[in-house]
Amino acid sequence: MDPKEIVRAGYDTVSDAYRDDQGGGPAGLDIRYADWLAELIPRLTPSTRVLDLGCGCGLPTTKLLAERFRVTGVDFSPLQIERARRLVPRAQFLCADMTAIDFPRGSFDAVVSFYAIIHVPQAEHRTVYAGIRRWLRPGGLFLATIGAMATTGIDDDYLGAPMYWSHPDLTTSLAWLADLGFEVLWTRFIPEANTGHTLLLARSA
Ligand SMILES: C[S@@+](CC[C@H](N)C(=O)[O-])C[C@H]1O[C@@H](n2cnc3c(N)ncnc32)[C@H](O)[C@@H]1O
């Protein structure tokens, strides 16, 4: 089965289990988003255009951002997007694959992507980063959780459905981002059980 189809079908199945209509979700994930966005929001002006890549059901990130900014959420799970349109009516949503979608150059002042690029086959990560770089205006900001350690594989029962993850180690991702013209402002390890991810803030040169 195509790995992206595993992910798309997986989030159609686990959407509610991953995050309910009140924004509650798997233990440990809920408390962090507001803190992470607090690193970004003071750097943005009220008319800012923000893209949320892999936005899920829109809670909590798209909703928090849409209270202040013009936000577009993208996700390729039809159920996630259906819920997002209902839960965050102030934002615009597109049901699309982030590796295939395109926007005009400089369309956004900021791009956020939490726990989503880690589901894209790593051979396509550079394409995703190149798109983000193109869609950001010069000086635009990119805040994301990406892989810390290299891994590619399938869990047969993630909240009740098969799920696929794929990412290189952080050094490789940072090299791709630098090569594409991002200045990485900081990275932070976000521990999670026996593993963890990297939170990263970068600026488009
Ligand atoms: C772990 S959830 C995270 C959702 C939200 N960003 C959050 O942190 O709560 C990952 C989301 O990324 C979406 N996703 C994964 N690969 C994608 C792709 N290639 N294009 C668009 N969305 C994708 C999934 O459908 C899912 O909704």
The ligand as a MOL file (V3000), in Angstrom:
LIG
                    3D

  0  0  0     0  0            999 V3000
M  V30 BEGIN CTAB
M  V30 COUNTS 27 29 0 0 0
M  V30 BEGIN ATOM
M  V30 1 C -0.3480 13.8850 13.7800 0
M  V30 2 S -1.5560 14.7650 12.8610 0 CHG=1
M  V30 3 C -1.2070 16.4230 13.4000 0
M  V30 4 C -2.3560 17.3490 13.2310 0
M  V30 5 C -2.1010 18.7390 13.7850 0
M  V30 6 N -1.0340 19.4050 13.0510 0
M  V30 7 C -1.7470 18.6330 15.2450 0
M  V30 8 O -0.5780 18.7980 15.5880 0
M  V30 9 O -2.6500 18.3730 16.0490 0 CHG=-1
M  V30 10 C -0.8390 14.7670 11.2270 0
M  V30 11 C -1.7400 15.3510 10.1710 0
M  V30 12 O -0.9770 15.5310 8.9850 0
M  V30 13 C -1.7630 15.1540 7.8930 0
M  V30 14 N -0.8650 14.7780 6.7920 0
M  V30 15 C 0.0820 13.8090 6.7940 0
M  V30 16 N 0.6920 13.7500 5.5930 0
M  V30 17 C 0.1170 14.7110 4.8160 0
M  V30 18 C 0.2970 15.1370 3.4670 0
M  V30 19 N 1.2030 14.5390 2.6660 0
M  V30 20 N -0.4480 16.1600 3.0170 0
M  V30 21 C -1.3790 16.7580 3.8100 0
M  V30 22 N -1.6150 16.3790 5.0880 0
M  V30 23 C -0.8710 15.3770 5.5890 0
M  V30 24 C -2.6010 13.9930 8.4090 0
M  V30 25 O -3.7530 13.7520 7.6250 0
M  V30 26 C -2.9130 14.4350 9.8210 0
M  V30 27 O -4.1250 15.1400 9.9070 0
M  V30 END ATOM
M  V30 BEGIN BOND
M  V30 1 1 1 2
M  V30 2 1 2 3
M  V30 3 1 2 10
M  V30 4 1 3 4
M  V30 5 1 4 5
M  V30 6 1 5 6
M  V30 7 1 5 7
M  V30 8 2 7 8
M  V30 9 1 7 9
M  V30 10 1 10 11
M  V30 11 1 11 12
M  V30 12 1 11 26
M  V30 13 1 12 13
M  V30 14 1 13 14
M  V30 15 1 13 24
M  V30 16 1 14 15
M  V30 17 1 14 23
M  V30 18 2 15 16
M  V30 19 1 16 17
M  V30 20 1 17 18
M  V30 21 2 17 23
M  V30 22 1 18 19
M  V30 23 2 18 20
M  V30 24 1 20 21
M  V30 25 2 21 22
M  V30 26 1 22 23
M  V30 27 1 24 25
M  V30 28 1 24 26
M  V30 29 1 26 27
M  V30 END BOND
M  V30 END CTAB
M  END
